[in-house]
Amino acid sequence: MNTGNQNSSLKRWGLEERSPEEVLLLLQQGRELARVLTVNRTNLVIRTADREVVAELTGKMLFTSETPESRPTVGDWISVQLFDEGEFAIVHEVLPRRSVLRRKVAGQEVAYQPIAANVDTAFVLQACVNDFNLNRLDRYLVVIQDGGVEPVLLLSKIDLVETRVFDSLIDQVRQRHPDLEIIGFSSVTEDGIKVVRSRMLPEKTYCLMGSSGVGKTTLLNRLSEAELHATASVRELDGKGRHTTTRRYLSLLESGALIIDTPGIRELGTISAETGIKETFSDIVEIAQSCKFTDCTHLVETGCAIRAAVDEGLLDEARLSNFQKLGRESAHHGRSLAERRDHDRDLSKLHKSIQRGNIKRR
């Protein structure tokens, strides 16, 4: 395939224009560009210029990919070598990501887990009933903005609340995030669906994020005007949903927009997310510039501009508390990750020294 055809065929899958020289180099190496559609336990499903193909990582890539972050994730652009007349592929390299949504892996381990790559806009879904949570919204915004992605809040199930309740939810969000775009919708009455659909442009990549039961999969089916994924009912007792999406998958909608559905996220830990925290809490960061001491903890210090703003009712105490909590969490996990990497680096040097015979063995 010539360079022009490959660029053109993959453009509808979100490929930004690449130089003919770059594509030509890949072709000279016997490789092509492809985008990751989904990641399975033992393989990937990718989209080449011609078709969907099952792919596996090279042995070298498996050996050198020491962390989940360095392995392909949904939305990645990769270089592959095709076999069996284009029916099977081997992944050689993950191309540089222009944006990436990532979180701390669940549990005690401190490492990044990529959620999706090369995303333009992330839709955070919260239901107007049971699921609405400002602190959780803060957490999502930190992860999204730290990854260089534009956030949009979608409030689902507006048919289940009165107009005054919906307006109150909007006001609460506006108090914390005055510039955040908010769209309300109902998958039952389809109010707001056209607004969401008009927000999505061809060849741009969007990601749905939120807890189980907020309506991500149902919204995806409405946007695609087809049943792309199965849905499950929400329990009447507590309004909580069951996981219906079990893996992330990149789909091309009839409108030409690309969308990634994600499973409900129970844990959304942060690691060294300074950029996301500063952007999400820009008002607090700005007020802090007026504190008397540069190392102010915003707790009891004299001359603390943050405490003064809280006392004057200009800053919500709960918002400040969440800012401090996310900052401590991010810094703690960042230190733990740095310590682990230092340990791994020292261990690697030791192994290499042994292999070179620089260390005597007993």
Summary of the structure (lengths in Angstrom):
residues: 362
radius of gyration: 23.2
end to end distance: 57.5
largest distance: 77.6
contacts: 1132
relative contact order: 0.10
helix: 37%
strand: 22%
